[in-house]
Amino acid sequence: MRIGILTGGGDCPGLNAVISSVARRSWDRGHELVGFKYGWRGVIQDQTIPLTRDLVRGIMREGGTILRSSGENPAHGGDRPARVLATLQRHEIDALIVVGGEGTMRGALQMWRDHGLPVVGVPKTIDNDLPGTQMTVGFDSALAIATEALDRLATTAESHDRVMVCEVMGRTAGWLAMESGIAGGADVILIPEMDITVEEAAAIIKRRHAEGRNSSLIVVGEGYTLRSDTGLFDGLEESEQLDAYGYPRLGGVSQHVARAVEELTGYETRVTILGHVQRGGPPTARDRSLAAQFGVLAADLVHDGIYGKLVAQVGQDVVAVPLEQTEGDARVVPQELFDTVRGFMG
């Protein structure tokens, strides 16, 4: 059996661990593995790389992806689906394992539903927002990076009696901001799902100063919508720029939050935008373990001829769920969970 594999969308720690586990399990079952470079683009443009034992040896601990990645997608239309099918037929690929997030899975689902492509999905994104699974490869590593950054920012904030605003990734889901904020002891957490205004944030900071706690830490998710009861953000225009994947380009909301907090409180406020450092470097032990479990199950599903599935974590179990579960709105932080967190902010 010849099995194809690709990694699509934004990179994250743990992709190589998925590739390694898929390869080793497939080889143990007597199958051949073919890598497609740059995600779906490699299938559309017929860019392959033979996966050998020498190539994947030791990559479990490495960040990034040896297959490279891109946001290209057969769901973008045109002749892309036909070119995907032609490439797979040319290389005699019996099944395709697709590692990616929402956009990559949208392409996988379309190819499965409309063209009967034998496909299995493996979820990855530092945003942890893919429907169908409670955990994605890459999230734990990004969480560790963000938490360490907050630990460091907290000490410099204390040294200078400053307010530090740290912006983390996550797009429209607040998982990374919320969980890093909890772990890093943030005093205010601003995430896209919740309606906290900048005036409320400033009130928390002023109360802390009144109690003699003269440094504060604010975590802001990049997709947070600026909210003000007093019109502080009136006149600001949202950026219409799109990223390489066709989504609105986020980043920089923390600058507006910091200026507003400084204006409302009079306290010196500084900004740190973590940016792409959250995607880089070696994966955590948790991500390596999750990637290995996901990869093995994906390889087993292909071996058993079970397609149209997403490997997922449901509760404490790694299981196969219908690929259709990746459709719909992003998986976001529920109100009741944030209400618990809100109770100890400040």
Buried (B, 14 or more C-beta within 10 A) or exposed (E): BBBBBBBBBBBBBBBBBBBBBBBBBBBEBEBBBBBBBBBBBBBBBBBBBEBEEEBBEEBBEBBBBBBBBBBBBBBBEEEBBEBBBBBBEEBEBBBBBBBBBBBBBBBBBBBBEEEEBBBBBBBBBBBBBBBBBEBBBBBBBBBBBBBEBBEBBBEEBBEEEBBBBBBBBBBBBBBBBBBBBBBBEBBBBBBBBBEBBBBBBBBBBBEBBEEEBBBBBBBBBBBBBBBBEEEBBEEEEEEEEEEEBEEEEBBEBBBBBBBBBBEBBEBEBBBBBBEEEBBBBBBBEBBBBBBBBBBBBBBBBBBEEEBBBBBBBEEEEBEBBBBBBBEEEBBBBEEEBBEEBBEEBB
